[in-house]
Amino acid sequence: MTQQQQTEHTHNRKDAVFLKALRGEAVPYTPVWLMRQAGRYMKEYRDVRNKISFHGLCSDPDLVAEVTVTAVEKIRADAAILFSDILLIIESLGFGLEYHEGTGPVILGELKDKAAVDRLPEIEPNESLAYVFEGVRTTRQALRHELPLIGFSGAPFTLASYILEGGTSRSFLKTKQFMYNDPGAWHALMEKIVRGIVKYLNGQIEAGVDAVQLFDSWIGCLDPASYREFVQPHTQAVFEGITQGIPTIHFGTGTTAFLEDFRDAGGDVIGVDFRVPLDEAWQRIGHNKGIQGNLDPSWLFSSQDKLLKQTKVILDQAGQRPGYVFNLGHGVLPHTPVENVQALVEAVHTYTKR
Ligand code: CP3
């Protein structure tokens, strides 16, 4: 037996603490990973980015693997998340995608009515996103055998909002106008996106990811009734289409007003932001489901004393119940001191050791 085979033999990745938590099983300590754990706050990442554009980086399987592995090892998280971006899939619908330093992403192209939606091509990830699947395979090979790899996609609403707004937005007015004024076109758009997401996530699973997360980052701009009518059935269709047996995480921000509906859309574990106390959120979600969250990423800019105190508040709210994954309430911010991220991960492990 080679040493690699030996490790594979003794460590079954299915028994990784992170995957156990996603399945609601007992764990020896609380697993932790951080959204945007690979990013500009990390010098190694900035060094790579100085040589290549963000888009170029996402398209290069070797660099994707390098950035993914470097981040998880440097902060000693319990899972790696594939280095990629939720917006890449939008190109498969025929829109242009540009990342501008400072102002954020720009989506080029117009969508006026139902006829325009019908003219959009079907998303075929095996063709347009093959480089992501190659990135999964390369990353899986570069990653320590026992470390789980998380795949992901944007959720239908968040992706549709980027298309209709042409980028990030404050009011989401264009999205809401489209949705309220032309519900037929809206639902047709969502259905087309859903078909693409399902193929995309199942392709990532086939390429080797161990769990998937759906990011509905901007869903909190909707009122609860609109969520139920215009979004929930579509998100539900995504979860119903994902290959059975792979644990799923459903993350959203601003979901406090409709957390039960958000939960009902699907996901084994619900990711919550920092605007709701974790214990209250879990009560509403129900302890038969898992939860992920929810430290405000801004705490990472405080002294370690304050950071760890706030972390313990959240860990105490989770109370060693099975089905908990520690994370931030949203992604790591640029300029976050990396030593605070490392201290955070270590503190979660030590404080929760059973
Ligand atoms: O979490 C990880 O470490 C994996 C990589 C990852 C990125 N984006 C890298 C990235 C993941 C999972 C995402 C998801 C993503 N992308 C989301 C959902 C998560 C969230 O934050 O709500 C969203 C909304 C996007 C869209 C997106 N991509 C925006 C708004 C931006 C620009 C914002 C900014 O901070 O400049 C991106 C670019 C992006 N995606 C960067 C990174 C590290 C920064 C690009 C750079 O290096 O310049």
Boltz pocket constraint, residues with backbone or C-beta under 6 A from the ligand:
constraints:
  - pocket:
      binder: B
      contacts: [[A, 34], [A, 35], [A, 36], [A, 37], [A, 38], [A, 39], [A, 40], [A, 49], [A, 54], [A, 81], [A, 82], [A, 83], [A, 84], [A, 85], [A, 86], [A, 87], [A, 99], [A, 100], [A, 102], [A, 104], [A, 105], [A, 152], [A, 168], [A, 215], [A, 217], [A, 330], [A, 331]]
      max_distance: 6.0
